[in-house]
């Protein structure tokens, strides 16, 4: 890499992470996919999977420690909260917000891969970046990074109930409010067989409660259920507000 290319990674660290790497090669490696190494074997020797392994462990420790110290909940609930915080969608979303995508080194083939594969790569890089920060700056800086980009989402997750299985949660809400069980229907399919996208609607009675897409019917059903849950939670908020207004009178 040229000095100018290397400096791009240091600029990212200064502007987005708030510090300069002592060993900038750690950050470069964290954003290097295996496919890039396979395509540049003569000049690049290491990809990000070892850093991803380390970062995953640091992420789990920091998240577990935070939940243990701040919430007095049973193990099962805290495990579900942790899973919601560190799932691929959550950390991929944070990676996209961080904006390191232009710095990720991929093979020509991977650059044109499916959106699903792309999202997984961004999430894997996020964990590798945690590993790089831990090695270069230490545990406290890695913890601060995780607190800013991951743990800050907990309030939203608890409010939306997204830590719960969406289909089970929707069924509970539907039976409580409407005395009915949700049903799912495939509304459409798009794309080639190797990268197909399904659109599913979830109905309570004859009413469409939510619609979701996914690369499998199961994923689409889960996303549709999540939309249905949001609708019921909004209904509960309106009912609560109406009761409060009535009581105030």
C-alpha positions in Angstrom: 0.0 0.0 0.0 1.1 3.5 -0.7 1.7 6.0 2.2 -1.4 7.9 1.0 -3.6 4.8 1.1 -2.3 4.0 4.6 -3.1 7.5 5.7 -6.7 7.0 4.7 -7.0 4.4 7.5 -5.4 6.7 10.0 -7.7 9.6 9.0 -10.7 7.2 9.6 -9.3 6.3 13.0 -8.9 10.0 14.0 -12.3 11.2 12.7 -14.5 8.2 13.6 -12.7 6.5 16.5 -11.2 9.5 18.1 -7.5 8.3 18.2 -4.6 7.3 16.0 -3.5 3.7 15.8 0.0 3.0 17.1 0.1 0.1 14.6 -2.1 1.1 11.7 -1.6 -2.3 10.2 -4.0 -3.7 12.8 -6.8 -1.6 11.4 -5.9 -2.4 7.8 -6.0 -6.1 8.6 -9.3 -5.7 10.4 -10.8 -4.4 7.2 -9.2 -7.0 4.9 -11.4 -9.9 3.8 -10.1 -13.4 3.1 -11.0 -13.1 -0.6 -8.7 -10.1 -0.9 -5.8 -12.1 0.4 -6.5 -14.9 -2.0 -6.4 -12.4 -4.9 -3.2 -10.7 -3.7 -1.2 -13.6 -2.2 2.1 -12.0 -3.3 1.6 -8.8 -1.4 -0.9 -9.5 1.4 -0.5 -12.2 3.9 -3.2 -11.8 6.6 -7.0 -11.4 6.6 -9.2 -10.3 9.4 -10.6 -13.6 10.8 -8.2 -13.9 13.7 -9.0 -10.3 14.8 -12.7 -11.1 14.3 -12.3 -14.1 16.7 -10.7 -11.8 19.3 -13.1 -9.0 18.8 -16.1 -11.3 19.2 -14.8 -12.4 22.6 -14.2 -8.8 23.7 -17.6 -7.8 22.5 -19.3 -10.6 24.4 -17.3 -9.9 27.6 -18.0 -6.1 27.6 -21.7 -6.7 26.8 -22.1 -9.3 29.5 -20.3 -7.2 32.1 -22.5 -4.2 31.3 -25.7 -6.2 31.6 -24.6 -7.9 34.9 -23.6 -4.6 36.5 -26.7 -2.7 35.5 -29.6 -5.1 35.5 -30.8 -7.6 38.1 -32.5 -10.0 35.6 -32.4 -13.8 35.3 -29.7 -15.4 33.1 -32.2 -16.2 30.3 -33.4 -12.7 29.9 -29.9 -11.2 29.9 -28.7 -13.8 27.4 -31.6 -12.8 25.1 -30.7 -9.1 25.5 -27.1 -9.8 24.8 -28.0 -11.8 21.7 -30.1 -8.9 20.4 -27.3 -6.4 20.9 -24.5 -8.5 19.2 -26.5 -10.2 16.4 -25.2 -9.7 12.9 -27.9 -7.2 11.9 -27.1 -5.0 14.9 -23.3 -4.9 14.5 -23.6 -4.6 10.7 -25.8 -1.6 11.2 -23.2 0.0 13.4 -20.5 -0.8 10.9 -22.5 0.9 8.2 -23.0 3.9 10.4 -19.3 4.1 11.2 -18.6 4.4 7.4 -15.6 2.1 7.0 -17.2 0.3 4.0 -15.0 2.1 1.4 -11.9 1.0 3.3 -12.8 -2.7 3.3 -10.5 -4.7 1.0 -12.5 -7.3 -1.0 -11.8 -9.4 -4.0 -13.4 -8.2 -7.3 -16.0 -11.0 -7.0 -17.0 -10.2 -3.4 -17.5 -6.5 -4.3 -20.3 -7.7 -6.6 -21.7 -10.2 -4.1 -25.3 -10.3 -2.7 -26.5 -7.7 -0.3 -26.9 -10.4 2.3 -23.2 -11.5 2.0 -22.2 -7.8 2.1 -24.0 -7.2 5.3 -22.3 -10.2 6.9 -18.9 -8.9 5.8 -19.6 -5.5 7.4 -20.5 -7.2 10.7 -17.4 -9.4 10.6 -15.3 -6.3 10.1 -16.9 -4.6 13.0 -15.8 -7.4 15.3 -12.3 -7.4 13.8 -12.1 -3.6 14.4 -12.9 -4.3 18.1 -10.1 -6.8 18.2 -7.7 -4.3 16.6 -8.7 -1.5 19.0 -8.2 -3.9 22.0 -4.7 -4.9 20.9 -3.7 -1.4 20.0 -5.4 0.8 22.6 -6.4 -1.6 25.4 -9.5 -2.9 27.0 -10.9 0.4 28.3 -10.8 2.0 24.8 -12.4 -1.1 23.3 -15.1 -0.9 26.0 -15.8 2.7 25.2 -16.2 1.9 21.5 -18.6 -0.9 22.3 -20.6 1.3 24.7 -21.0 4.0 22.0 -21.9 1.8 19.0 -23.6 -1.2 20.6 -24.7 -0.8 24.2 -26.4 2.5 23.4 -29.0 0.5 21.5 -30.3 -1.3 24.5 -33.0 1.2 25.4 -34.5 1.0 21.9 -34.3 -2.8 21.9 -36.1 -3.0 25.2 -38.8 -0.5 24.1 -39.5 -2.3 20.9 -39.3 -5.7 22.4 -36.9 -6.8 19.6 -34.9 -9.0 22.0 -37.9 -11.4 22.1 -38.7 -13.9 19.4 -40.9 -11.7 17.1 -43.3 -14.5 16.1 -43.9 -15.6 19.7 -44.2 -12.0 20.9 -46.7 -11.2 18.1 -48.8 -14.2 18.9 -48.9 -13.1 22.5 -50.0 -9.6 21.6 -52.5 -10.7 18.9 -54.2 -13.1 21.4 -54.3 -10.4 24.1 -55.8 -7.7 21.9 -57.7 -9.6 19.2 -58.2 -13.1 20.6 -56.7 -14.5 17.4 -53.5 -16.3 16.2 -51.4 -14.7 13.4 -51.1 -16.4 10.1 -48.4 -15.8 7.4 -48.7 -15.6 3.6 -46.0 -15.3 0.9 -46.9 -12.2 -1.0 -44.0 -12.3 -3.5 -40.7 -13.7 -4.6 -37.9 -11.9 -6.5 -34.4 -12.7 -7.7 -32.5 -15.8 -8.9 -32.6 -19.0 -6.9 -29.2 -18.4 -5.2 -30.2 -14.9 -4.0 -34.0 -15.0 -3.8 -35.9 -12.4 -1.8 -39.3 -13.3 -0.2 -42.0 -10.9 0.8 -44.4 -12.2 3.5 -47.4 -10.7 5.1 -48.7 -11.5 8.6 -52.4 -11.4 9.2 -54.6 -11.4 12.3 -58.0 -12.4 11.0 -58.2 -10.7 7.7 -56.2 -7.7 8.7 -52.6 -7.3 7.4 -50.6 -6.5 10.5 -47.1 -6.4 9.0 -45.0 -7.1 6.0 -41.4 -8.2 5.8 -38.7 -9.3 3.3 -35.9 -11.8 3.7 -33.7 -14.3 1.9 -35.7 -17.1 3.3 -39.4 -17.5 4.1 -38.5 -17.9 7.8 -36.5 -14.6 7.8 -39.3 -12.8 6.0 -41.9 -14.1 8.5 -39.7 -12.9 11.4 -39.4 -9.4 9.8 -43.1 -9.3 9.2 -43.8 -10.3 12.8 -41.5 -7.5 14.0 -43.6 -5.0 12.0 -46.7 -6.5 13.5 -45.3 -6.2 17.0 -44.5 -2.5 16.4 -48.1 -1.9 15.4 -49.5 -3.5 18.6 -47.0 -1.6 20.8 -48.1 1.7 19.2 -51.7 0.7 19.9 -50.8 0.1 23.5 -49.1 3.5 23.8 -52.2 5.2 22.3 -54.5 3.3 24.8 -52.2 4.3 27.7 -52.2 7.9 26.6 -56.0 7.9 26.3 -56.4 6.4 29.8 -54.0 9.0 31.2 -55.9 11.9 29.5 -59.2 10.5 30.8 -57.8 10.1 34.4 -56.5 13.7 34.3 -60.1 14.9 33.7 
